[in-house]
Amino acid sequence: MDDKPDTAIDRFFGHLQDPRIDRTKAHDLIDIITIAICAVICSADGWVDVAEFGRCKEKWFRTFLRLRNGIPSHDTFNRVFAMLNPTAFGECFAAFVQHLCEDLAGEVVPIDGKTMRRAMSKAGKKGAFHMVSAFASEAGLTLAQVAVDEKSNEITAIPKLLKILDIRGATITIDAMGCQKEIAKQIIDQEGDYVLAAKANQPTLLEQVKRVMDEIVDHPIPDAPHQKHERHETIEKGHGRIETRRVYVAPARGDEDLLAAWAGVKQFVRVDRQREINGVTSFESSYYIASHDVITAVRMGRTIRSHWSIENTLHWTLDMAFDEDHSRIRVGHGAQNMAVLRKLALNLIKNEKTSKRSVKGKRLKAGWQDDYLFCVLKAGVKMRLPCQWRVLRLINS
């Protein structure tokens, strides 16, 4: 059709292999995917809602979709997304986001997992569904996701996730579960950097980092060359709470065999957090390894704090604005593919800048106004990295 809108849906999802046999293809796969994406943008949270949205907007959809046999039923949506290859669908999503971001150099990319507990099925002996996602903290965009195998854990999913991404020049942050020699090597091999939390799951590494950093912080020797380090402190007050953070960064040193086993390790880090709430003070120290040749304590503090953006921005929004934690989609690959639809919808909504409303408000507005829904879809045509990303890259280089 000549008047077909210039969205990225056709370009990035149009080549997906249809899982149905020919005689059951009453509706084009790209029509099904497009309706589902639009419906999820507009607050649909299940296949019944998706089909109802399609029927209500059929006239509008006919302006740019074939709709050979009208709007698919909710059973069709359920069946197609239950059968659709989640790996291929996820790769299309990752390629779409790569098209939006173009370049991750200089960006902090946290990786973390999230469990959708209501997707569990006792009758079908299906456990809670767990996804591992990569998140561009500055842009607030989900880059890719991979499902954790039911009999595995995040350690096996993270390498698959990294393979999907072009992480050249980016800093990958992962909590203790992902602090693994193989993962560190893969990040370096893919020309990225890392900041990994060292905890009890790597006792030898933790002991080495802790010994070096505790000596520097707790037993300083003035002007000692081997204790050369950087320090930065911040104090935040609000809501009856005072939090003091002290970040210490020093060159990695110690057992050469241990350091050689961790590809690219260049820096050790200690972060002290002191919190005072209602007169009660608590204190904790965390330890990290980093692959940067040179990194300031200021930048390291920001990088470590950026890791929690995936929890506070992505996971929280999916639960609050998309009610993901209560989703009961569980047939076949339906839960995993719906998770892709939610993240795709969230990326498009965040990338649409004309409205200043919240994510939930934008979803409602898109459902009410066809023109605004079209604006959200057009937001997927192209987005370049924010200027401050490039400025920060120059400052921190």
Secondary structure, 3 states (H helix, E strand, C coil): CCCCCCCCHHHHHCCCCCCCCHHHCCCCHHHHHHHHHHHHHCCCCCHHHHHHHHHHCHHHHCCCCCCCCCCCCHHHHHHHHHHCCHHHHHHHHHHHHHHHHCCCCCCEEEEEEEEEHHHCECCCCECCEEEEEEEECCCCEEEEEEECCCCCCHHHHHHHHHHHCCCCCCEEEECHHHCCHHHHHHHHHCCCEEEEEECCCCHHHHHHHHHHHHHHHHCCCCCCHHHCCEEEEEEEEECCEEEEEEEEEEECCCCHHHHHHCCCCCEEEEEEEEEEECCEEEEEEEEEEECCCCCCHHHHHHHHHHCCHHHHHHHHHHHHCCCHHHCCCCCCCHHHHHHHHHHHHHHHHHHCCCCCCCHHHHHHHHHHCHHHHHHHHHCCCCCCCCHHHHHHHHHHC
